[in-house]
Amino acid sequence: MNDILNFKRSEPPAHEPPKSKFGHDETYLKWCAEWRAARAQQQKNWAENEAAIMWGTLPDKDIELDMEPLSRMHELEYILAMTKPRTMLLALELLGICITILAHEDQDATLAEGPVLDIVRNVVKSLEYCKNEMRIGKKAAQS
């Protein structure tokens, strides 16, 4: 009975200003990079598994395929599906993720699952304020 439980609430973390010029989008940009890193790790895991079982010709009973990066990708996809980018960089990064998912060689594969259309819709909504004649890309930078 000497154990005393501490019921004191912890203080919320102090709000820190963004470290980059991307402000609100900074965290989402980091999550985009984390998604790409998790995807690369999952592809590496699948490749190592294929090599270990020689593309299904060897038994795999003692081989455990790490699917944690895939789970993290899915978590990040659902988070990213809820945001509307405020910078062109984040919009482009989100579209890049969508393209990566949609361009996957096996459309029935696990990588093709997820809220891709929600991400694309949110990016489109965020860009609706731009004028149709607004020039972007290399030619716009040269003007």
GUMI-883497 format. One record per residue (C-alpha): residue number from 1; x, y, z. Coordinates in pm, 1 decimal, m for minus. Each point is the difference from the previous one (the first is absolute). Layout:
{NUM; {X; Y; Z}}
...
//
This chain:
{1; {0.0; 0.0; 0.0}}
{2; {302.0; 225.3; m8.0}}
{3; {m36.7; 48.4; m375.8}}
{4; {m159.0; 335.2; m76.2}}
{5; {m144.8; 62.8; m340.6}}
{6; {72.3; 333.0; m160.0}}
{7; {m321.5; 135.8; m148.9}}
{8; {153.6; 332.8; m98.9}}
{9; {m66.3; 81.1; m364.2}}
{10; {298.9; 57.4; m219.6}}
{11; {37.9; 340.3; m159.3}}
{12; {m69.5; 24.0; m372.8}}
{13; {311.5; 56.2; m210.4}}
{14; {82.6; 362.9; m62.8}}
{15; {m92.6; 121.7; m347.2}}
{16; {314.6; 37.8; m203.9}}
{17; {10.7; 220.0; m307.5}}
{18; {79.4; m175.3; m326.9}}
{19; {369.0; m47.1; m71.6}}
{20; {m39.3; 56.9; m373.6}}
{21; {m176.0; 245.1; m227.8}}
{22; {m269.7; m259.9; m72.9}}
{23; {m183.4; 75.4; 326.4}}
{24; {m310.5; m214.8; 48.1}}
{25; {112.9; m239.6; m274.9}}
{26; {335.2; m76.0; 163.6}}
{27; {m126.3; m300.1; 200.0}}
{28; {m192.8; m137.0; m297.9}}
{29; {309.2; 30.8; m219.7}}
{30; {193.2; m203.9; 257.5}}
{31; {m275.5; m262.5; m5.8}}
{32; {22.8; m13.3; m380.8}}
{33; {371.3; m72.0; 31.5}}
{34; {m70.4; m258.6; 269.7}}
{35; {m255.6; m167.2; m230.8}}
{36; {261.5; m26.5; m277.2}}
{37; {256.0; m143.4; 244.2}}
{38; {m251.7; m256.2; 130.9}}
{39; {m89.0; m96.8; m357.2}}
{40; {364.7; m50.3; m87.9}}
{41; {50.9; m211.5; 313.2}}
{42; {m305.7; m213.6; m77.4}}
{43; {117.8; m57.9; m356.3}}
{44; {339.7; m102.3; 139.7}}
{45; {m171.4; m239.7; 242.1}}
{46; {m198.7; m158.1; m284.3}}
{47; {312.8; m32.1; m216.8}}
{48; {198.5; m162.2; 282.0}}
{49; {m288.3; m238.6; 65.0}}
{50; {m16.7; m96.8; m368.5}}
{51; {375.6; m64.8; m0.7}}
{52; {m25.2; m208.7; 318.8}}
{53; {m275.2; m223.2; m138.2}}
{54; {133.6; 14.9; m356.9}}
{55; {m331.4; 129.4; m135.1}}
{56; {m207.5; m267.1; 169.8}}
{57; {220.1; m298.9; m82.1}}
{58; {141.2; m39.3; 353.2}}
{59; {m194.7; m48.6; 325.2}}
{60; {m74.6; 316.3; 193.5}}
{61; {m115.3; m142.2; 332.3}}
{62; {284.8; 159.3; 199.8}}
{63; {2.8; 330.0; m188.5}}
{64; {m197.7; 287.0; 142.2}}
{65; {m83.5; 282.3; m239.9}}
{66; {7.4; 339.7; 171.8}}
{67; {m319.2; 186.2; m96.7}}
{68; {41.0; 287.5; 247.9}}
{69; {108.7; 250.4; m268.7}}
{70; {m318.4; m78.1; m194.4}}
{71; {m210.3; 61.5; 311.0}}
{72; {175.5; 334.2; 50.8}}
{73; {m63.5; 92.5; m363.3}}
{74; {m371.5; m62.6; 47.6}}
{75; {m6.4; 208.1; 320.0}}
{76; {170.2; 288.0; m177.6}}
{77; {m233.0; m26.6; m300.9}}
{78; {m303.5; 46.0; 221.6}}
{79; {160.5; 296.9; 173.3}}
{80; {99.2; 159.1; m331.4}}
{81; {m350.2; m58.5; m137.6}}
{82; {m134.6; 240.1; 262.4}}
{83; {218.1; 297.7; m85.9}}
{84; {m33.3; 274.8; m254.8}}
{85; {341.3; 127.3; m106.9}}
{86; {78.9; 367.8; 41.1}}
{87; {314.3; 0.1; m209.4}}
{88; {65.5; m115.7; m352.2}}
{89; {280.8; m219.9; 131.2}}
{90; {m233.4; m203.8; 218.5}}
{91; {m255.1; m18.7; m281.2}}
{92; {267.0; m137.3; m229.4}}
{93; {124.5; m245.5; 261.9}}
{94; {m351.3; m132.7; 60.7}}
{95; {m60.7; m36.6; m370.7}}
{96; {334.3; m178.1; m27.7}}
{97; {m109.2; m250.3; 263.9}}
{98; {m323.7; m56.5; m189.8}}
{99; {187.3; m53.4; m323.8}}
{100; {234.9; m244.6; 171.3}}
{101; {m292.0; m200.5; 136.0}}
{102; {m203.1; 7.3; m318.8}}
{103; {298.7; m84.1; m218.5}}
{104; {77.0; m316.1; 194.9}}
{105; {40.7; m285.4; m243.9}}
{106; {m260.2; m222.4; 169.1}}
{107; {m322.0; 197.4; 50.7}}
{108; {m140.5; m275.3; 222.1}}
{109; {304.1; 13.4; 228.2}}
{110; {m7.3; 134.7; 353.1}}
{111; {184.6; 316.7; m103.8}}
{112; {m293.9; 95.9; m221.8}}
{113; {m239.3; 5.1; 297.8}}
{114; {m74.5; 307.6; 206.1}}
{115; {m161.2; 342.6; m12.4}}
{116; {172.7; 116.8; m317.5}}
{117; {m310.1; 165.4; m141.7}}
{118; {m51.5; 197.1; 323.8}}
{119; {355.1; 132.8; m24.9}}
{120; {m49.8; 101.4; m364.0}}
{121; {m335.6; 165.8; 76.9}}
{122; {151.2; 203.9; 285.6}}
{123; {290.1; 113.2; m217.7}}
{124; {m240.3; 106.2; m273.4}}
{125; {m213.5; 193.9; 252.1}}
{126; {310.1; 177.2; 127.8}}
{127; {100.3; 105.5; m351.7}}
{128; {m346.5; 124.4; m103.9}}
{129; {88.1; 357.1; 98.7}}
{130; {271.1; 13.9; m269.6}}
{131; {m92.8; 174.4; m321.3}}
{132; {m24.2; m229.7; m299.3}}
{133; {251.1; 208.4; m193.0}}
{134; {256.7; m10.0; 280.6}}
{135; {326.1; m132.6; m140.4}}
{136; {204.8; m244.7; 202.4}}
{137; {310.4; m201.3; m69.2}}
{138; {317.0; 76.4; m188.4}}
{139; {m152.2; 252.8; m243.0}}
{140; {m158.8; 198.3; 285.5}}
{141; {334.9; 24.0; 177.3}}
{142; {162.7; 136.7; m316.4}}
{143; {m258.4; 278.1; m41.4}}
//
